């Protein structure tokens, strides 16, 4: 950060970036009338997964990351790792969309590691094992096709 510039902070003193961002989450140039999209509020778990999937389907992995991050930061206990891992997965996709393959591979591996405790579970219908296998293969550069949906079709039918 240049001399004389201060970092944007929220009321609690945590760093925030008030600059608007492009569709891939990159900060745009300051204009003097900056107003970034507000961070999304934490949603109910199934709603967060569904909103993240809607954003991923629309090619908005960075916004999906923000939705999942809101759940991560609002959650305590062991389930917090689920939301963190899902947010990392979306950040990996964001890096890939930006052309940062090194960052994408690192975040996809980190997501798979973070999600490991949930491998045999499907919390909120999230197909953790399938997502982990995809993330690891994608991180290794294997041709794996598009990321699987976050939730199973059966979970979608129940929602």
N, CA, C and O of each residue as an XYZ file, in Angstrom:
636
protein
N       0.856     -1.161      0.000
C       0.000      0.000      0.000
C       0.904      1.226      0.000
O       1.919      1.253      0.695
N       0.535      2.244     -0.782
C       1.358      3.440     -0.911
C       1.391      4.259      0.365
O       0.554      4.102      1.253
N       2.394      5.147      0.432
C       2.526      6.006      1.597
C       1.313      6.914      1.709
O       0.828      7.435      0.705
N       0.827      7.102      2.917
C      -0.304      7.978      3.157
C      -1.653      7.323      2.948
O      -2.683      7.924      3.256
N      -1.671      6.086      2.425
C      -2.943      5.397      2.206
C      -3.256      4.568      3.448
O      -2.369      3.937      4.023
N      -4.487      4.575      3.844
C      -4.901      3.757      4.975
C      -5.748      2.618      4.456
O      -6.368      2.716      3.397
N      -5.767      1.557      5.199
C      -6.531      0.377      4.813
C      -7.960      0.519      5.310
O      -8.191      0.957      6.437
N      -8.916      0.151      4.471
C     -10.325      0.175      4.856
C     -10.543     -0.813      5.989
O     -10.051     -1.941      5.941
N     -11.273     -0.393      7.000
C     -11.569     -1.263      8.135
C     -13.038     -1.138      8.495
O     -13.657     -0.094      8.289
N     -13.596     -2.236      9.046
C     -14.980     -2.181      9.495
C     -15.025     -1.634     10.921
O     -13.995     -1.267     11.486
N     -16.227     -1.582     11.496
C     -16.407     -1.000     12.828
C     -15.620     -1.748     13.904
O     -15.253     -1.159     14.921
N     -15.358     -3.038     13.691
C     -14.604     -3.832     14.669
C     -13.096     -3.741     14.431
O     -12.316     -4.335     15.176
N     -12.683     -3.004     13.401
C     -11.266     -2.848     13.121
C     -10.684     -3.889     12.187
O      -9.486     -3.865     11.907
N     -11.520     -4.814     11.695
C     -11.040     -5.829     10.764
C     -10.838     -5.209      9.386
O     -11.626     -4.358      8.974
N      -9.796     -5.623      8.667
C      -9.556     -5.069      7.335
C     -10.698     -5.407      6.387
O     -11.205     -6.529      6.380
N     -11.085     -4.451      5.611
C     -12.101     -4.613      4.576
C     -11.631     -3.842      3.350
O     -10.829     -2.915      3.469
N     -12.105     -4.204      2.220
C     -11.777     -3.468      1.016
C     -13.052     -2.851      0.491
O     -13.922     -3.556     -0.019
N     -13.173     -1.535      0.610
C     -14.376     -0.828      0.191
C     -14.406     -0.585     -1.309
O     -15.378     -0.043     -1.834
N     -13.346     -0.982     -1.997
C     -13.325     -0.774     -3.442
C     -14.264     -1.755     -4.133
O     -14.385     -2.904     -3.708
N     -14.919     -1.311     -5.182
C     -15.743     -2.261     -5.957
C     -14.840     -3.301     -6.613
O     -13.652     -3.060     -6.824
N     -15.408     -4.443     -6.928
C     -14.636     -5.538     -7.514
C     -15.273     -5.986     -8.816
O     -16.471     -5.804     -9.031
N     -14.459     -6.572     -9.680
C     -14.987     -7.119    -10.920
C     -15.588     -8.497    -10.648
O     -15.602     -8.955     -9.506
N     -16.080     -9.151    -11.684
C     -16.759    -10.442    -11.515
C     -15.844    -11.524    -10.961
O     -16.323    -12.508    -10.399
N     -14.521    -11.354    -11.114
C     -13.569    -12.337    -10.596
C     -12.996    -11.934     -9.251
O     -12.041    -12.546     -8.773
N     -13.579    -10.892     -8.628
C     -13.168    -10.489     -7.293
C     -11.968     -9.581     -7.234
O     -11.480     -9.275     -6.146
N     -11.475     -9.137     -8.387
C     -10.307     -8.245     -8.393
C     -10.760     -6.817     -8.110
O     -11.740     -6.351     -8.692
N     -10.050     -6.112     -7.214
C     -10.429     -4.727     -6.923
C     -10.296     -3.851     -8.165
O      -9.325     -3.957     -8.914
N     -11.275     -2.994     -8.366
C     -11.230     -2.028     -9.455
C     -10.544     -0.761     -8.960
O     -10.368     -0.576     -7.755
N     -10.164      0.091     -9.866
C      -9.495      1.341     -9.496
C     -10.407      2.190     -8.621
O     -11.625      2.205     -8.798
N      -9.799      2.892     -7.681
C     -10.559      3.804     -6.827
C     -11.076      4.955     -7.678
O     -10.372      5.456     -8.555
N     -12.318      5.371     -7.410
C     -12.918      6.451     -8.188
C     -13.286      7.648     -7.328
O     -13.608      8.710     -7.861
N     -13.247      7.501     -6.027
C     -13.691      8.569     -5.135
C     -15.126      8.359     -4.675
O     -15.526      8.857     -3.623
N     -15.884      7.635     -5.452
C     -17.279      7.306     -5.086
C     -17.404      5.802     -4.888
O     -18.411      5.198     -5.259
N     -16.385      5.211     -4.306
C     -16.353      3.758     -4.173
C     -17.425      3.247     -3.231
O     -17.636      3.775     -2.139
N     -18.083      2.216     -3.684
C     -18.999      1.493     -2.812
C     -19.009      0.048     -3.288
O     -19.598     -0.288     -4.315
N     -18.355     -0.775     -2.528
C     -18.281     -2.190     -2.861
C     -19.593     -2.865     -2.505
O     -20.354     -2.385     -1.666
N     -19.839     -3.992     -3.163
C     -20.983     -4.793     -2.761
C     -20.755     -5.220     -1.323
O     -19.654     -5.647     -0.973
N     -21.771     -5.114     -0.488
C     -21.570     -5.517      0.906
C     -21.339     -7.021      1.004
O     -21.809     -7.799      0.174
N     -20.599     -7.406      2.043
C     -20.428     -8.833      2.291
C     -21.803     -9.431      2.549
O     -22.619     -8.835      3.252
N     -22.065    -10.613      1.981
C     -23.377    -11.220      2.217
C     -23.519    -11.651      3.676
O     -22.535    -12.011      4.321
N     -24.730    -11.614      4.183
C     -24.949    -12.090      5.550
C     -24.911    -13.618      5.576
O     -25.135    -14.259      4.550
N     -24.630    -14.199      6.731
C     -24.684    -15.667      6.803
C     -26.117    -16.139      6.574
O     -27.068    -15.555      7.094
N     -26.251    -17.180      5.804
C     -27.555    -17.773      5.503
C     -27.703    -19.078      6.271
O     -26.727    -19.617      6.793
N     -28.923    -19.576      6.337
C     -29.146    -20.918      6.874
C     -28.322    -21.890      6.022
O     -28.150    -21.657      4.826
N     -27.812    -22.970      6.612
C     -26.887    -23.846      5.886
C     -27.355    -24.289      4.495
O     -26.608    -24.134      3.529
N     -28.551    -24.825      4.369
C     -29.018    -25.289      3.062
C     -29.145    -24.112      2.102
O     -28.829    -24.242      0.919
N     -29.604    -22.962      2.599
C     -29.722    -21.777      1.752
C     -28.347    -21.311      1.274
O     -28.198    -20.896      0.125
N     -27.345    -21.380      2.148
C     -25.984    -20.981      1.765
C     -25.451    -21.884      0.658
O     -24.860    -21.402     -0.309
N     -25.656    -23.180      0.796
C     -25.188    -24.119     -0.231
C     -25.925    -23.863     -1.545
O     -25.309    -23.843     -2.611
N     -27.232    -23.668     -1.468
C     -28.007    -23.430     -2.688
C     -27.620    -22.119     -3.366
O     -27.522    -22.058     -4.592
N     -27.399    -21.073     -2.575
C     -26.990    -19.785     -3.144
C     -25.599    -19.898     -3.755
O     -25.355    -19.369     -4.840
N     -24.696    -20.572     -3.080
C     -23.354    -20.773     -3.630
C     -23.440    -21.540     -4.952
O     -22.747    -21.200     -5.911
N     -24.280    -22.566     -5.006
C     -24.422    -23.330     -6.256
C     -24.988    -22.459     -7.368
O     -24.532    -22.537     -8.509
N     -25.970    -21.635     -7.051
C     -26.556    -20.730     -8.050
C     -25.471    -19.802     -8.608
O     -25.396    -19.577     -9.816
N     -24.640    -19.273     -7.719
C     -23.563    -18.384     -8.151
C     -22.515    -19.136     -8.971
O     -22.047    -18.630     -9.991
N     -22.147    -20.334     -8.533
C     -21.198    -21.139     -9.304
C     -21.752    -21.453    -10.687
O     -21.027    -21.374    -11.679
N     -23.031    -21.807    -10.758
C     -23.661    -22.107    -12.049
C     -23.610    -20.899    -12.978
O     -23.519    -21.054    -14.196
N     -23.669    -19.697    -12.408
C     -23.631    -18.474    -13.195
C     -22.225    -17.969    -13.471
O     -22.058    -16.903    -14.064
N     -21.205    -18.724    -13.048
C     -19.827    -18.320    -13.295
C     -19.301    -17.285    -12.314
O     -18.363    -16.552    -12.629
N     -19.897    -17.217    -11.127
C     -19.509    -16.225    -10.125
C     -18.892    -16.902     -8.901
O     -19.432    -16.824     -7.797
N     -17.755    -17.564     -9.112
C     -17.111    -18.309     -8.025
C     -16.677    -17.389     -6.889
O     -16.727    -17.787     -5.725
N     -16.251    -16.167     -7.205
C     -15.829    -15.262     -6.134
C     -17.001    -14.923     -5.225
O     -16.846    -14.930     -4.004
N     -18.164    -14.626     -5.785
C     -19.338    -14.316     -4.962
C     -19.777    -15.569     -4.187
O     -20.220    -15.462     -3.044
N     -19.655    -16.751     -4.802
C     -19.978    -17.997     -4.089
C     -19.057    -18.138     -2.885
O     -19.494    -18.536     -1.805
N     -17.785    -17.814     -3.071
C     -16.833    -17.859     -1.957
C     -17.293    -16.946     -0.827
O     -17.218    -17.326      0.341
N     -17.773    -15.737     -1.163
C     -18.210    -14.803     -0.128
C     -19.409    -15.344      0.647
O     -19.493    -15.159      1.861
N     -20.332    -16.007     -0.038
C     -21.493    -16.608      0.634
C     -21.024    -17.707      1.588
O     -21.470    -17.774      2.734
N     -20.130    -18.559      1.114
C     -19.631    -19.657      1.941
C     -18.762    -19.138      3.082
O     -18.790    -19.689      4.183
N     -17.999    -18.093      2.829
C     -17.164    -17.501      3.866
C     -18.020    -16.907      4.990
O     -17.650    -16.981      6.161
N     -19.164    -16.318      4.629
C     -20.055    -15.765      5.653
C     -20.529    -16.872      6.587
O     -20.609    -16.665      7.798
N     -20.842    -18.041      6.042
C     -21.249    -19.182      6.877
C     -20.082    -19.671      7.718
O     -20.250    -19.992      8.894
N     -18.907    -19.727      7.122
C     -17.700    -20.159      7.841
C     -17.462    -19.262      9.046
O     -17.248    -19.751     10.156
N     -17.499    -17.974      8.835
C     -17.185    -17.052      9.916
C     -18.270    -16.981     10.983
O     -18.005    -16.559     12.109
N     -19.489    -17.390     10.638
C     -20.591    -17.355     11.597
C     -20.767    -18.679     12.340
O     -21.611    -18.788     13.229
N     -19.972    -19.679     11.977
C     -20.119    -21.020     12.541
C     -19.016    -21.292     13.553
O     -17.877    -20.852     13.392
N     -19.380    -22.026     14.595
C     -18.398    -22.476     15.573
C     -18.399    -24.002     15.597
O     -19.297    -24.639     15.047
N     -17.417    -24.563     16.219
C     -17.357    -26.017     16.360
C     -16.797    -26.688     15.125
O     -16.293    -26.023     14.220
N     -16.886    -28.018     15.088
C     -16.259    -28.796     14.022
C     -16.813    -28.473     12.628
O     -16.102    -28.607     11.633
N     -18.070    -28.051     12.556
C     -18.687    -27.765     11.258
C     -18.047    -26.558     10.567
O     -18.196    -26.375      9.359
N     -17.351    -25.756     11.327
C     -16.684    -24.577     10.760
C     -15.733    -24.989      9.626
O     -15.610    -24.268      8.635
N     -15.064    -26.135      9.762
C     -14.149    -26.614      8.728
C     -14.884    -26.934      7.429
O     -14.318    -26.760      6.350
N     -16.120    -27.393      7.506
C     -16.904    -27.657      6.305
C     -17.032    -26.377      5.479
O     -16.759    -26.372      4.279
N     -17.446    -25.305      6.130
C     -17.667    -24.038      5.421
C     -16.347    -23.455      4.927
O     -16.280    -22.887      3.838
N     -15.314    -23.598      5.724
C     -13.998    -23.104      5.303
C     -13.540    -23.846      4.057
O     -13.075    -23.228      3.100
N     -13.670    -25.164      4.065
C     -13.265    -25.969      2.914
C     -14.066    -25.643      1.665
O     -13.509    -25.575      0.569
N     -15.369    -25.441      1.822
C     -16.190    -25.078      0.664
C     -15.801    -23.702      0.133
O     -15.765    -23.490     -1.079
N     -15.510    -22.765      1.039
C     -15.066    -21.436      0.615
C     -13.727    -21.544     -0.121
O     -13.524    -20.874     -1.133
N     -12.815    -22.381      0.380
C     -11.525    -22.570     -0.283
C     -11.708    -23.173     -1.675
O     -10.988    -22.818     -2.608
N     -12.657    -24.071     -1.811
C     -12.945    -24.662     -3.113
C     -13.364    -23.570     -4.102
O     -12.899    -23.546     -5.242
N     -14.244    -22.667     -3.658
C     -14.692    -21.575     -4.527
C     -13.543    -20.621     -4.852
O     -13.481    -20.091     -5.961
N     -12.629    -20.396     -3.898
C     -11.472    -19.541     -4.172
C     -10.561    -20.221     -5.195
O      -9.995    -19.554     -6.062
N     -10.418    -21.528     -5.100
C      -9.637    -22.253     -6.101
C     -10.216    -22.064     -7.494
O      -9.475    -21.861     -8.457
N     -11.526    -22.129     -7.603
C     -12.179    -21.897     -8.898
C     -11.980    -20.457     -9.357
O     -11.823    -20.196    -10.550
N     -11.988    -19.522     -8.405
C     -11.756    -18.114     -8.737
C     -10.349    -17.932     -9.303
O     -10.168    -17.259    -10.317
N      -9.353    -18.534     -8.647
C      -7.980    -18.442     -9.153
C      -7.887    -19.036    -10.557
O      -7.223    -18.477    -11.430
N      -8.544    -20.154    -10.769
C      -8.505    -20.788    -12.096
C      -9.129    -19.862    -13.141
O      -8.594    -19.725    -14.242
N     -10.250    -19.228    -12.809
C     -10.900    -18.311    -13.743
C     -10.023    -17.098    -14.042
O     -10.101    -16.527    -15.129
N      -9.197    -16.707    -13.089
C      -8.281    -15.575    -13.281
C      -7.027    -15.975    -14.053
O      -6.221    -15.118    -14.416
N      -6.862    -17.272    -14.304
C      -5.672    -17.735    -15.005
C      -4.501    -18.021    -14.087
O      -3.382    -18.217    -14.561
N      -4.735    -18.049    -12.786
C      -3.684    -18.321    -11.806
C      -3.735    -19.808    -11.456
O      -4.309    -20.199    -10.440
N      -3.134    -20.618    -12.303
C      -3.207    -22.062    -12.118
C      -2.469    -22.524    -10.865
O      -2.903    -23.471    -10.210
N      -1.365    -21.871    -10.525
C      -0.624    -22.240     -9.308
C      -1.495    -22.006     -8.082
O      -1.587    -22.874     -7.213
N      -2.133    -20.846     -8.002
C      -3.027    -20.544     -6.888
C      -4.224    -21.471     -6.855
O      -4.653    -21.905     -5.786
N      -4.764    -21.776     -8.027
C      -5.917    -22.679     -8.105
C      -5.572    -24.048     -7.540
O      -6.319    -24.604     -6.735
N      -4.445    -24.583     -7.962
C      -4.048    -25.918     -7.486
C      -3.812    -25.926     -5.980
O      -4.202    -26.868     -5.290
N      -3.176    -24.876     -5.476
C      -2.917    -24.803     -4.032
C      -4.219    -24.744     -3.247
O      -4.369    -25.439     -2.242
N      -5.156    -23.926     -3.693
C      -6.423    -23.794     -2.956
C      -7.295    -25.032     -3.099
O      -7.994    -25.401     -2.155
N      -7.271    -25.679     -4.257
C      -8.047    -26.909     -4.411
C      -7.509    -28.007     -3.496
O      -8.280    -28.757     -2.898
N      -6.179    -28.098     -3.391
C      -5.584    -29.079     -2.460
C      -5.949    -28.744     -1.018
O      -6.317    -29.624     -0.240
N      -5.843    -27.464     -0.671
C      -6.166    -27.034      0.691
C      -7.635    -27.321      1.002
O      -7.961    -27.765      2.103
N      -8.512    -27.071      0.047
C      -9.933    -27.358      0.248
C     -10.149    -28.843      0.510
O     -10.887    -29.219      1.421
N      -9.505    -29.683     -0.289
C      -9.650    -31.132     -0.109
C      -9.160    -31.561      1.271
O      -9.786    -32.398      1.921
N      -8.046    -30.990      1.716
C      -7.526    -31.319      3.048
C      -8.474    -30.839      4.148
O      -8.734    -31.563      5.110
N      -8.977    -29.645      4.006
C      -9.872    -29.080      5.025
C     -11.169    -29.876      5.118
O     -11.728    -30.037      6.203
N     -11.642    -30.372      3.984
C     -12.899    -31.126      3.950
C     -12.738    -32.599      4.338
O     -13.734    -33.305      4.495
N     -11.505    -33.067      4.494
C     -11.249    -34.488      4.765
C     -12.063    -35.059      5.924
O     -12.542    -36.186      5.799
N     -12.252    -34.355      7.050
C     -13.021    -34.953      8.145
C     -14.478    -35.265      7.791
O     -15.151    -36.007      8.507
N     -14.957    -34.700      6.691
C     -16.360    -34.887      6.305
C     -16.488    -35.822      5.111
O     -17.563    -35.920      4.519
N     -15.420    -36.504      4.751
C     -15.366    -37.299      3.527
C     -16.497    -38.316      3.421
O     -17.052    -38.508      2.340
N     -16.840    -38.958      4.507
C     -17.874    -39.993      4.473
C     -19.252    -39.458      4.837
O     -20.195    -40.228      5.022
N     -19.366    -38.150      4.938
C     -20.638    -37.537      5.330
C     -21.202    -36.730      4.166
O     -20.516    -36.449      3.183
N     -22.463    -36.371      4.308
C     -23.092    -35.465      3.356
C     -23.864    -34.403      4.137
O     -25.091    -34.339      4.055
N     -23.137    -33.559      4.906
C     -23.838    -32.539      5.686
C     -24.599    -31.592      4.756
O     -24.048    -31.067      3.789
N     -25.873    -31.389      5.073
C     -26.751    -30.523      4.279
C     -26.840    -30.998      2.833
O     -27.130    -30.209      1.934
N     -26.591    -32.280      2.610
C     -26.643    -32.837      1.268
C     -25.394    -32.595      0.441
O     -25.349    -32.973     -0.730
N     -24.375    -31.970      1.030
C     -23.141    -31.672      0.300
C     -22.369    -32.969      0.078
O     -22.092    -33.710      1.021
N     -22.031    -33.230     -1.170
C     -21.322    -34.454     -1.553
C     -19.821    -34.262     -1.333
O     -19.057    -34.107     -2.285
N     -19.419    -34.273     -0.077
C     -18.042    -33.924      0.288
C     -17.030    -34.860     -0.374
O     -16.050    -34.390     -0.952
N     -17.248    -36.155     -0.302
C     -16.286    -37.095     -0.884
C     -16.086    -36.860     -2.372
O     -14.953    -36.856     -2.854
N     -17.162    -36.667     -3.094
C     -17.074    -36.424     -4.533
C     -16.356    -35.100     -4.826
O     -15.539    -35.017     -5.744
N     -16.671    -34.073     -4.037
C     -16.007    -32.782     -4.212
C     -14.509    -32.889     -3.925
O     -13.692    -32.313     -4.643
N     -14.154    -33.627     -2.875
C     -12.731    -33.804     -2.539
C     -11.995    -34.545     -3.646
O     -10.896    -34.146     -4.032
N     -12.586    -35.617     -4.161
C     -11.928    -36.377     -5.235
C     -11.723    -35.483     -6.467
O     -10.668    -35.517     -7.100
N     -12.744    -34.688     -6.795
C     -12.627    -33.780     -7.935
C     -11.523    -32.752     -7.685
O     -10.687    -32.517     -8.557
N     -11.515    -32.138     -6.497
C     -10.536    -31.090     -6.185
C      -9.105    -31.633     -6.264
O      -8.220    -30.974     -6.809
N      -8.883    -32.825     -5.724
C      -7.540    -33.418     -5.767
C      -7.118    -33.728     -7.203
O      -5.977    -33.468     -7.585
N      -8.026    -34.278     -7.991
C      -7.705    -34.572     -9.391
C      -7.448    -33.278    -10.163
O      -6.514    -33.207    -10.962
N      -8.269    -32.261     -9.929
C      -8.081    -30.974    -10.610
C      -6.765    -30.325    -10.188
O      -6.086    -29.711    -11.011
N      -6.403    -30.456     -8.920
C      -5.146    -29.893     -8.428
C      -3.946    -30.599     -9.051
O      -2.893    -29.992     -9.248
N      -4.109    -31.885     -9.358
C      -3.025    -32.649     -9.971
C      -2.956    -32.444    -11.481
O      -2.087    -33.003    -12.150
N      -3.883    -31.634    -12.018
C      -3.870    -31.343    -13.446
C      -4.561    -32.383    -14.295
O      -4.455    -32.348    -15.521
N      -5.268    -33.312    -13.666
C      -5.997    -34.318    -14.431
C      -7.200    -33.662    -15.108
O      -7.798    -32.732    -14.567
N      -7.542    -34.154    -16.285
C      -8.722    -33.658    -16.990
C      -9.949    -34.264    -16.317
O     -10.292    -35.419    -16.567
N     -10.602    -33.494    -15.474
C     -11.690    -34.042    -14.674
C     -13.046    -33.464    -15.027
O     -14.053    -33.881    -14.454
N     -13.105    -32.527    -15.944
C     -14.372    -31.915    -16.297
C     -14.799    -30.900    -15.252
O     -14.028    -30.556    -14.357
N     -16.023    -30.426    -15.369
C     -16.497    -29.390    -14.440
C     -16.669    -29.938    -13.026
O     -16.853    -31.138    -12.820
N     -16.604    -29.042    -12.078
C     -16.796    -29.430    -10.679
C     -18.188    -30.023    -10.500
O     -19.148    -29.523    -11.087
N     -18.315    -31.080     -9.701
C     -19.647    -31.627     -9.420
C     -20.499    -30.605     -8.660
O     -19.983    -29.673     -8.043
N     -21.789    -30.806     -8.723
C     -22.692    -29.954     -7.951
C     -22.402    -30.157     -6.470
O     -21.967    -31.233     -6.059
N     -22.641    -29.123     -5.673
C     -22.365    -29.194     -4.236
C     -23.265    -30.192     -3.532
O     -22.822    -30.927     -2.649
N     -24.528    -30.216     -3.924
C     -25.487    -31.113     -3.252
C     -25.998    -32.151     -4.227
O     -26.033    -31.930     -5.437
N     -26.391    -33.282     -3.682
C     -26.930    -34.344     -4.512
C     -28.319    -33.954     -5.018
O     -28.992    -33.109     -4.428
N     -28.732    -34.574     -6.105
C     -30.072    -34.297     -6.647
C     -31.143    -34.630     -5.619
O     -32.141    -33.917     -5.510
N     -30.946    -35.707     -4.865
C     -31.928    -36.075     -3.842
C     -32.054    -34.965     -2.805
O     -33.157    -34.673     -2.345
N     -30.948    -34.351     -2.438
C     -30.985    -33.242     -1.470
C     -31.699    -32.049     -2.087
O     -32.436    -31.344     -1.397
N     -31.486    -31.810     -3.395
C     -32.188    -30.718     -4.074
C     -33.692    -30.959     -4.045
O     -34.470    -30.026     -3.844
N     -34.103    -32.212     -4.247
C     -35.526    -32.536     -4.260
C     -36.167    -32.324     -2.898
O     -37.352    -32.000     -2.819
N     -35.399    -32.503     -1.820
C     -35.934    -32.340     -0.469
C     -36.033    -30.883     -0.041
O     -36.805    -30.538      0.853
N     -35.247    -30.036     -0.687
C     -35.203    -28.608     -0.285
C     -36.457    -27.874     -0.694
O     -36.584    -26.677     -0.436
